[in-house]
Amino acid sequence: MNKTYKSDAFAAIHETASDMAEAGLMGKQTLRKFDSMCLTPVSDLTPDEIKEIRLRVRVSQSVFAQYLNVSPGIVSQWERGEKHPAGAALKLLVIVGKKGLEAIA
């Protein structure tokens, strides 16, 4: 999966850091610092925020679920607060919230 950066400038910085690490000029710990600085941060979303993201991109729960590779029932549970997205699903939600469905389509 492609990495999502805060901006094009951060993408360039991270690419340079990755190349330096690959060449043995930078350690793994330093590269992890660049990861946390350059990559899009993931934060918890409330049920209302999840629903607002879905409504903003104008899709049903079923279609939204297909984009996120989860079941429609899970999307419904997220929007009701019965379950909370984590891991890759949460990252995708944050990306869709910032850049729209086109970013993951």
N, CA, C and O atoms as a MOPAC input file, in Angstrom:
PM7 MOZYME 1SCF
protein

 N      0.84000 1    -1.17800 1     0.00000 1
 C      0.00000 1     0.00000 1     0.00000 1
 C      0.88700 1     1.24400 1     0.00000 1
 O      1.91300 1     1.28500 1     0.67900 1
 N      0.49700 1     2.22000 1    -0.74100 1
 C      1.24700 1     3.46100 1    -0.80500 1
 C      1.14000 1     4.21800 1     0.50100 1
 O      0.12300 1     4.16300 1     1.19300 1
 N      2.21000 1     4.92800 1     0.82400 1
 C      2.19200 1     5.75300 1     2.02300 1
 C      1.51800 1     7.07600 1     1.70500 1
 O      1.63800 1     7.59000 1     0.59300 1
 N      0.81900 1     7.62000 1     2.67100 1
 C      0.15200 1     8.89800 1     2.50500 1
 C      0.85600 1     9.92200 1     3.37800 1
 O      1.02100 1     9.72800 1     4.58200 1
 N      1.26400 1    11.00800 1     2.75300 1
 C      2.05000 1    12.02100 1     3.44400 1
 C      1.21700 1    13.25900 1     3.74900 1
 O      0.18400 1    13.50200 1     3.12700 1
 N      1.68200 1    14.02300 1     4.70600 1
 C      1.01700 1    15.26600 1     5.08400 1
 C      1.01400 1    16.25500 1     3.93000 1
 O      0.06700 1    17.02600 1     3.77500 1
 N      2.06800 1    16.24000 1     3.12000 1
 C      2.16200 1    17.15700 1     1.97900 1
 C      3.19400 1    16.59300 1     1.00400 1
 O      3.87800 1    15.61500 1     1.30600 1
 N      3.29700 1    17.21500 1    -0.16000 1
 C      4.30100 1    16.80600 1    -1.14600 1
 C      5.71300 1    17.03200 1    -0.61500 1
 O      6.62200 1    16.25200 1    -0.89900 1
 N      5.88700 1    18.08900 1     0.14600 1
 C      7.20800 1    18.36600 1     0.71900 1
 C      7.61900 1    17.26400 1     1.68700 1
 O      8.76900 1    16.82500 1     1.68200 1
 N      6.67700 1    16.81700 1     2.52000 1
 C      6.98900 1    15.72300 1     3.44900 1
 C      7.25700 1    14.42600 1     2.69000 1
 O      8.07300 1    13.61500 1     3.12900 1
 N      6.59200 1    14.22000 1     1.57200 1
 C      6.83900 1    13.03200 1     0.75100 1
 C      8.27800 1    13.03900 1     0.24000 1
 O      8.95400 1    12.01100 1     0.26600 1
 N      8.73900 1    14.18800 1    -0.21900 1
 C     10.10700 1    14.30300 1    -0.72100 1
 C     11.12800 1    14.08500 1     0.39500 1
 O     12.13400 1    13.40300 1     0.20500 1
 N     10.85700 1    14.66700 1     1.55200 1
 C     11.75800 1    14.48900 1     2.70200 1
 C     11.83200 1    13.01600 1     3.09400 1
 O     12.91300 1    12.48200 1     3.34000 1
 N     10.66200 1    12.36500 1     3.14800 1
 C     10.63300 1    10.96100 1     3.56000 1
 C     11.31900 1    10.07400 1     2.53400 1
 O     12.01100 1     9.12600 1     2.90500 1
 N     11.14200 1    10.36100 1     1.25800 1
 C     11.79300 1     9.57400 1     0.21200 1
 C     13.30600 1     9.66800 1     0.33200 1
 O     14.01100 1     8.67000 1     0.18500 1
 N     13.79600 1    10.86500 1     0.59800 1
 C     15.23400 1    11.06300 1     0.77600 1
 C     15.73400 1    10.28900 1     1.99900 1
 O     16.77600 1     9.63600 1     1.94400 1
 N     14.98900 1    10.36700 1     3.09000 1
 C     15.38000 1     9.64300 1     4.30300 1
 C     15.37000 1     8.13400 1     4.06200 1
 O     16.26000 1     7.42700 1     4.53400 1
 N     14.37900 1     7.64100 1     3.33800 1
 C     14.30400 1     6.20400 1     3.03100 1
 C     15.49900 1     5.76700 1     2.19300 1
 O     16.08500 1     4.71200 1     2.43500 1
 N     15.85700 1     6.58600 1     1.20500 1
 C     17.01700 1     6.27600 1     0.37000 1
 C     18.29900 1     6.25700 1     1.19700 1
 O     19.16200 1     5.40300 1     0.99400 1
 N     18.41900 1     7.19700 1     2.12400 1
 C     19.60000 1     7.23400 1     2.97600 1
 C     19.65700 1     5.99600 1     3.87300 1
 O     20.73100 1     5.43400 1     4.09100 1
 N     18.51700 1     5.57700 1     4.38500 1
 C     18.49000 1     4.37400 1     5.22600 1
 C     18.85700 1     3.14500 1     4.40600 1
 O     19.59500 1     2.27400 1     4.86700 1
 N     18.33600 1     3.08700 1     3.19200 1
 C     18.63800 1     1.95500 1     2.31200 1
 C     20.12700 1     1.89500 1     1.97200 1
 O     20.68800 1     0.80900 1     1.82000 1
 N     20.76400 1     3.05400 1     1.85500 1
 C     22.18900 1     3.12600 1     1.55700 1
 C     23.05900 1     2.91100 1     2.80100 1
 O     24.28600 1     2.87900 1     2.70600 1
 N     22.42300 1     2.76400 1     3.95500 1
 C     23.16200 1     2.53700 1     5.18300 1
 C     23.67200 1     3.80800 1     5.83600 1
 O     24.51200 1     3.75200 1     6.73500 1
 N     23.17500 1     4.95000 1     5.39400 1
 C     23.62900 1     6.22900 1     5.94800 1
 C     22.74300 1     6.72200 1     7.08900 1
 O     23.05200 1     7.72900 1     7.72600 1
 N     21.64400 1     6.01600 1     7.34700 1
 C     20.71600 1     6.41800 1     8.40100 1
 C     20.20000 1     5.14400 1     9.07900 1
 O     19.91800 1     4.14400 1     8.41900 1
 N     20.08500 1     5.20100 1    10.38900 1
 C     19.61300 1     4.04600 1    11.13500 1
 C     18.09500 1     3.90300 1    11.10600 1
 O     17.37300 1     4.82900 1    10.73500 1
 N     17.62800 1     2.72100 1    11.50600 1
 C     16.19000 1     2.44100 1    11.51800 1
 C     15.44100 1     3.33300 1    12.50300 1
 O     14.31200 1     3.74100 1    12.23300 1
 N     16.06100 1     3.63800 1    13.64400 1
 C     15.40300 1     4.50600 1    14.62900 1
 C     15.16700 1     5.89400 1    14.05800 1
 O     14.10600 1     6.48300 1    14.26400 1
 N     16.14200 1     6.41000 1    13.34900 1
 C     15.99500 1     7.73700 1    12.74300 1
 C     14.92000 1     7.70700 1    11.67500 1
 O     14.13000 1     8.64600 1    11.56800 1
 N     14.87300 1     6.63900 1    10.87700 1
 C     13.85200 1     6.53200 1     9.83600 1
 C     12.45700 1     6.46400 1    10.45500 1
 O     11.50900 1     7.01900 1     9.90000 1
 N     12.32500 1     5.79300 1    11.59000 1
 C     11.02500 1     5.75100 1    12.27600 1
 C     10.59100 1     7.14800 1    12.70900 1
 O      9.40200 1     7.46600 1    12.68100 1
 N     11.55200 1     7.98400 1    13.11000 1
 C     11.22200 1     9.37200 1    13.46200 1
 C     10.70300 1    10.11700 1    12.23800 1
 O      9.75700 1    10.89800 1    12.33700 1
 N     11.31800 1     9.87600 1    11.09100 1
 C     10.84000 1    10.50500 1     9.86000 1
 C      9.43600 1     9.99300 1     9.51400 1
 O      8.59600 1    10.76300 1     9.05000 1
 N      9.17900 1     8.69800 1     9.73800 1
 C      7.84100 1     8.14600 1     9.49900 1
 C      6.79700 1     8.90500 1    10.30900 1
 O      5.77700 1     9.33600 1     9.77200 1
 N      7.05500 1     9.06400 1    11.59000 1
 C      6.07000 1     9.72200 1    12.44200 1
 C      5.91500 1    11.20200 1    12.10500 1
 O      4.83800 1    11.77100 1    12.28600 1
 N      6.98000 1    11.82600 1    11.61700 1
 C      6.92100 1    13.23900 1    11.27500 1
 C      6.23900 1    13.47100 1     9.92000 1
 O      5.50800 1    14.44900 1     9.76200 1
 N      6.46500 1    12.59200 1     8.95000 1
 C      6.03400 1    12.84000 1     7.56900 1
 C      4.69900 1    12.20500 1     7.19400 1
 O      3.95700 1    12.75400 1     6.37900 1
 N      4.39300 1    11.06100 1     7.78000 1
 C      3.19700 1    10.34100 1     7.36500 1
 C      1.94200 1    10.92800 1     7.99400 1
 O      1.99700 1    11.53600 1     9.06300 1
 N      0.81800 1    10.74300 1     7.32600 1
 C     -0.46100 1    11.23500 1     7.82400 1
 C     -0.75200 1    10.60200 1     9.17600 1
 O     -0.75000 1     9.37600 1     9.28400 1
 N     -1.00100 1    11.39400 1    10.20700 1
 C     -1.26800 1    10.82300 1    11.53400 1
 C     -2.64700 1    10.16000 1    11.57400 1
 O     -3.56800 1    10.54400 1    10.85300 1
 N     -2.75300 1     9.16400 1    12.43100 1
 C     -4.02800 1     8.46600 1    12.60700 1
 C     -4.54800 1     8.79700 1    14.00000 1
 O     -3.85800 1     8.59000 1    14.99900 1
 N     -5.76400 1     9.31000 1    14.05300 1
 C     -6.37500 1     9.60600 1    15.34400 1
 C     -7.74300 1     8.94300 1    15.39300 1
 O     -8.36200 1     8.69500 1    14.35800 1
 N     -8.20300 1     8.66300 1    16.58900 1
 C     -9.51300 1     8.04300 1    16.74500 1
 C    -10.59900 1     8.94700 1    16.18600 1
 O    -10.49300 1    10.17200 1    16.23300 1
 N    -11.63900 1     8.32800 1    15.66000 1
 C    -12.77500 1     9.05300 1    15.11900 1
 C    -14.01900 1     8.71500 1    15.92400 1
 O    -14.20900 1     7.56800 1    16.32900 1
 N    -14.85800 1     9.70200 1    16.15500 1
 C    -16.12900 1     9.46500 1    16.83700 1
 C    -17.11800 1     8.88100 1    15.83700 1
 O    -16.92000 1     9.00600 1    14.62900 1
 N    -18.18000 1     8.24400 1    16.32400 1
 C    -19.21500 1     7.73900 1    15.40900 1
 C    -19.76700 1     8.83400 1    14.49300 1
 O    -20.00000 1     8.59200 1    13.30900 1
 N    -19.97400 1    10.02900 1    15.03300 1
 C    -20.49100 1    11.13100 1    14.21700 1
 C    -19.49300 1    11.54400 1    13.13300 1
 O    -19.89500 1    11.88200 1    12.02000 1
 N    -18.20400 1    11.51900 1    13.44800 1
 C    -17.18900 1    11.87100 1    12.45700 1
 C    -17.15800 1    10.85200 1    11.32100 1
 O    -17.01200 1    11.21900 1    10.15500 1
 N    -17.29500 1     9.57500 1    11.66500 1
 C    -17.30600 1     8.51900 1    10.64500 1
 C    -18.50800 1     8.70000 1     9.71600 1
 O    -18.37700 1     8.61700 1     8.49500 1
 N    -19.66300 1     8.94500 1    10.29800 1
 C    -20.86900 1     9.14600 1     9.49500 1
 C    -20.73000 1    10.39800 1     8.63200 1
 O    -21.14300 1    10.39800 1     7.47200 1
 N    -20.15700 1    11.45600 1     9.18300 1
 C    -19.97100 1    12.70100 1     8.43600 1
 C    -19.04800 1    12.48000 1     7.24300 1
 O    -19.29000 1    13.02500 1     6.16600 1
 N    -17.99400 1    11.68800 1     7.42300 1
 C    -17.08600 1    11.37900 1     6.31000 1
 C    -17.85400 1    10.64900 1     5.21300 1
 O    -17.73200 1    10.99200 1     4.03700 1
 N    -18.63800 1     9.65100 1     5.58700 1
 C    -19.40000 1     8.87800 1     4.60100 1
 C    -20.40200 1     9.75600 1     3.86500 1
 O    -20.53700 1     9.66300 1     2.64500 1
 N    -21.09900 1    10.60000 1     4.60200 1
 C    -22.08800 1    11.47200 1     3.97400 1
 C    -21.42800 1    12.51200 1     3.06200 1
 O    -21.98100 1    12.87100 1     2.02200 1
 N    -20.24500 1    12.99100 1     3.45600 1
 C    -19.53800 1    13.97600 1     2.65700 1
 C    -19.10300 1    13.40700 1     1.30800 1
 O    -19.08500 1    14.12000 1     0.30400 1
 N    -18.74800 1    12.10600 1     1.28900 1
 C    -18.34700 1    11.48800 1     0.02200 1
 C    -19.55300 1    10.90800 1    -0.72200 1
 O    -19.41900 1    10.33000 1    -1.80100 1
 N    -20.73100 1    11.07600 1    -0.12000 1
 C    -22.01000 1    10.74100 1    -0.75700 1
 C    -22.12800 1     9.29000 1    -1.20600 1
 O    -22.41700 1     9.00900 1    -2.36900 1
 N    -21.90100 1     8.36900 1    -0.26300 1
 C    -22.09200 1     6.95000 1    -0.55100 1
 C    -22.88900 1     6.30000 1     0.57200 1
 O    -22.92900 1     6.79500 1     1.69900 1
 N    -23.51800 1     5.18500 1     0.23800 1
 C    -24.25000 1     4.42000 1     1.24600 1
 C    -23.26300 1     3.66400 1     2.13000 1
 O    -22.06900 1     3.59800 1     1.83800 1
 N    -23.78000 1     3.09900 1     3.20800 1
 C    -22.92300 1     2.28700 1     4.08000 1
 C    -22.35000 1     1.10100 1     3.31700 1
 O    -21.19400 1     0.73100 1     3.52400 1
 N    -23.14800 1     0.50000 1     2.43600 1
 C    -22.67500 1    -0.65800 1     1.66700 1
 C    -21.52400 1    -0.29300 1     0.74100 1
 O    -20.52100 1    -1.00500 1     0.68000 1
 N    -21.66600 1     0.80300 1     0.02800 1
 C    -20.60600 1     1.23200 1    -0.89100 1
 C    -19.36600 1     1.64800 1    -0.10400 1
 O    -18.24600 1     1.30600 1    -0.48100 1
 N    -19.56500 1     2.38000 1     0.98100 1
 C    -18.44900 1     2.79300 1     1.83800 1
 C    -17.69600 1     1.56200 1     2.34300 1
 O    -16.46600 1     1.54000 1     2.35100 1
 N    -18.43200 1     0.55300 1     2.75700 1
 C    -17.82700 1    -0.68700 1     3.24600 1
 C    -16.97800 1    -1.35100 1     2.16300 1
 O    -15.90200 1    -1.87200 1     2.45900 1
 N    -17.44000 1    -1.33800 1     0.92800 1
 C    -16.66900 1    -1.93200 1    -0.16300 1
 C    -15.34600 1    -1.20900 1    -0.36400 1
 O    -14.31400 1    -1.84900 1    -0.57100 1
 N    -15.36700 1     0.10300 1    -0.30400 1
 C    -14.12500 1     0.87100 1    -0.43900 1
 C    -13.14900 1     0.54500 1     0.69500 1
 O    -11.94000 1     0.47400 1     0.47500 1
 N    -13.66800 1     0.35200 1     1.89000 1
 C    -12.81300 1     0.10500 1     3.06000 1
 C    -12.50100 1    -1.37400 1     3.26800 1
 O    -11.73300 1    -1.73100 1     4.16100 1
 N    -13.10300 1    -2.23900 1     2.43500 1
 C    -12.91800 1    -3.69000 1     2.52200 1
 C    -13.36900 1    -4.24600 1     3.87300 1
 O    -12.69200 1    -5.07200 1     4.48600 1
 N    -14.53400 1    -3.76600 1     4.31500 1
 C    -15.17100 1    -4.27300 1     5.53600 1
 C    -16.63500 1    -4.56300 1     5.20500 1
 O    -17.09200 1    -4.26100 1     4.10300 1
 N    -17.35400 1    -5.13200 1     6.13200 1
 C    -18.76400 1    -5.42400 1     5.90000 1
 C    -19.62100 1    -4.18100 1     6.17100 1
 O    -19.23900 1    -3.31900 1     6.96300 1
 N    -20.78500 1    -4.09600 1     5.50600 1
 C    -21.68900 1    -2.97400 1     5.78900 1
 C    -22.11200 1    -2.93000 1     7.26300 1
 O    -22.33300 1    -1.85200 1     7.81500 1
 N    -22.22400 1    -4.09700 1     7.89100 1
 C    -22.57800 1    -4.15200 1     9.30800 1
 C    -21.54300 1    -3.47500 1    10.19400 1
 O    -21.89100 1    -2.83700 1    11.18800 1
 N    -20.27200 1    -3.61400 1     9.83300 1
 C    -19.19900 1    -2.97600 1    10.60600 1
 C    -19.30700 1    -1.45600 1    10.49200 1
 O    -19.15500 1    -0.74600 1    11.48600 1
 N    -19.56800 1    -0.95500 1     9.28600 1
 C    -19.73100 1     0.49400 1     9.10400 1
 C    -20.88900 1     0.98600 1     9.96200 1
 O    -20.78600 1     2.02300 1    10.61700 1
 N    -21.98000 1     0.24700 1     9.95900 1
 C    -23.14600 1     0.61200 1    10.77200 1
 C    -22.78900 1     0.62900 1    12.26000 1
 O    -23.18800 1     1.54000 1    12.98500 1
 N    -22.04500 1    -0.37100 1    12.71000 1
 C    -21.64100 1    -0.43400 1    14.12300 1
 C    -20.70300 1     0.71300 1    14.48300 1
 O    -20.77900 1     1.25100 1    15.58700 1
 N    -19.81900 1     1.09100 1    13.56100 1
 C    -18.94400 1     2.24000 1    13.80800 1
 C    -19.76900 1     3.50200 1    13.97900 1
 O    -19.52200 1     4.30100 1    14.88300 1
 N    -20.75300 1     3.67600 1    13.10100 1
 C    -21.55700 1     4.90100 1    13.13900 1
 C    -22.48100 1     4.96000 1    14.34600 1
 O    -22.90900 1     6.04400 1    14.74300 1
 N    -22.79200 1     3.81700 1    14.93100 1
 C    -23.61000 1     3.78700 1    16.14400 1
 C    -22.75300 1     3.76900 1    17.41200 1
 O    -23.28700 1     3.87300 1    18.51700 1
 N    -21.44800 1     3.64000 1    17.26800 1
 C    -20.54900 1     3.62600 1    18.41300 1
 C    -20.44100 1     2.28500 1    19.10400 1
 O    -19.89300 1     2.19400 1    20.20200 1
 N    -20.95700 1     1.24100 1    18.47600 1
 C    -20.88600 1    -0.09500 1    19.06900 1
 C    -19.50100 1    -0.70500 1    18.92200 1
 O    -19.06400 1    -1.47300 1    19.77900 1
 N    -18.81800 1    -0.37200 1    17.85000 1
 C    -17.44500 1    -0.81500 1    17.61800 1
 C    -16.65500 1     0.39200 1    17.15800 1
 O    -17.22500 1     1.40200 1    16.74600 1
 N    -15.33200 1     0.27800 1    17.23100 1
 C    -14.45400 1     1.37700 1    16.85300 1
 C    -13.43200 1     0.87100 1    15.84900 1
 O    -12.82200 1    -0.17500 1    16.06800 1
 N    -13.23300 1     1.59900 1    14.74300 1
 C    -12.24500 1     1.17200 1    13.76000 1
 C    -10.83500 1     1.25600 1    14.33300 1
 O    -10.52900 1     2.10500 1    15.17000 1
 N     -9.99600 1     0.35600 1    13.85800 1
 C     -8.60100 1     0.33800 1    14.29900 1
 C     -7.73000 1    -0.08600 1    13.12500 1
 O     -8.23200 1    -0.53700 1    12.09500 1
 N     -6.45300 1     0.06200 1    13.28800 1
 C     -5.49900 1    -0.41500 1    12.30000 1
 C     -5.69600 1     0.19600 1    10.92500 1
 O     -5.86500 1     1.40600 1    10.77700 1
 N     -5.66900 1    -0.68300 1     9.91300 1
 C     -5.76100 1    -0.23600 1     8.52300 1
 C     -7.08900 1     0.45200 1     8.23100 1
 O     -7.12600 1     1.42900 1     7.48300 1
 N     -8.17700 1    -0.04400 1     8.81000 1
 C     -9.48800 1     0.56500 1     8.57300 1
 C     -9.50600 1     2.00300 1     9.08800 1
 O    -10.03900 1     2.88900 1     8.42000 1
 N     -8.93900 1     2.24300 1    10.25100 1
 C     -8.89300 1     3.59100 1    10.80300 1
 C     -8.03100 1     4.49400 1     9.92100 1
 O     -8.39700 1     5.64000 1     9.66300 1
 N     -6.90200 1     3.98600 1     9.46400 1
 C     -6.02700 1     4.76000 1     8.58500 1
 C     -6.77000 1     5.15100 1     7.30900 1
 O     -6.69300 1     6.29900 1     6.87000 1
 N     -7.49600 1     4.18700 1     6.70800 1
 C     -8.24900 1     4.49000 1     5.49700 1
 C     -9.32200 1     5.54000 1     5.75200 1
 O     -9.52500 1     6.43400 1     4.93100 1
 N    -10.00400 1     5.43500 1     6.88100 1
 C    -11.02400 1     6.43500 1     7.21900 1
 C    -10.42000 1     7.83100 1     7.33400 1
 O    -11.00000 1     8.80200 1     6.84900 1
 N     -9.26900 1     7.93300 1     7.97000 1
 C     -8.60800 1     9.22700 1     8.12400 1
 C     -8.20700 1     9.78000 1     6.75400 1
 O     -8.36500 1    10.97300 1     6.49300 1
 N     -7.69100 1     8.91200 1     5.88200 1
 C     -7.29600 1     9.34700 1     4.54200 1
 C     -8.51100 1     9.80800 1     3.74600 1
 O     -8.46900 1    10.85200 1     3.09500 1
 N     -9.60300 1     9.02600 1     3.79400 1
 C    -10.83000 1     9.41100 1     3.08500 1
 C    -11.36100 1    10.72800 1     3.64200 1
 O    -11.84400 1    11.57400 1     2.88900 1
 N    -11.27200 1    10.90100 1     4.94600 1
 C    -11.72600 1    12.13900 1     5.55800 1
 C    -10.94600 1    13.34300 1     5.08600 1
 O    -11.50300 1    14.43600 1     4.97900 1
 N     -9.66200 1    13.16800 1     4.80100 1
 C     -8.82100 1    14.30100 1     4.37900 1
 C     -8.82000 1    14.50300 1     2.86500 1
 O     -8.77900 1    15.63300 1     2.37900 1
 N     -8.86800 1    13.36800 1     2.10900 1
 C     -8.63400 1    13.48200 1     0.66400 1
 C     -9.76500 1    12.93500 1    -0.19500 1
 O     -9.70800 1    13.04400 1    -1.42000 1
 N    -10.78300 1    12.35400 1     0.41100 1
 C    -11.90300 1    11.80300 1    -0.35600 1
 C    -11.65600 1    10.36500 1    -0.78700 1
 O    -10.56400 1     9.82500 1    -0.60800 1
 N    -12.67700 1     9.76100 1    -1.35300 1
 C    -12.60500 1     8.37200 1    -1.77600 1
 C    -11.57000 1     8.15300 1    -2.89300 1
 O    -11.01800 1     7.06100 1    -3.02400 1
 N    -11.32000 1     9.17400 1    -3.67500 1
 C    -10.37200 1     9.05100 1    -4.77700 1
 C     -8.98900 1     8.62100 1    -4.28900 1
 O     -8.23200 1     7.99500 1    -5.03100 1
 N     -8.66800 1     8.95100 1    -3.06400 1
 C     -7.34900 1     8.63500 1    -2.51700 1
 C     -7.16700 1     7.13400 1    -2.29800 1
 O     -6.03400 1     6.65600 1    -2.25000 1
 N     -8.25300 1     6.39000 1    -2.16400 1
 C     -8.12100 1     4.94600 1    -1.93100 1
 C     -8.75800 1     4.11400 1    -3.03500 1
 O     -8.70600 1     2.88500 1    -2.99200 1
 N     -9.35700 1     4.76900 1    -4.02100 1
 C    -10.04500 1     4.03800 1    -5.09500 1
 C     -9.06300 1     3.47700 1    -6.08300 1
 O     -9.46300 1     2.83200 1    -7.05300 1

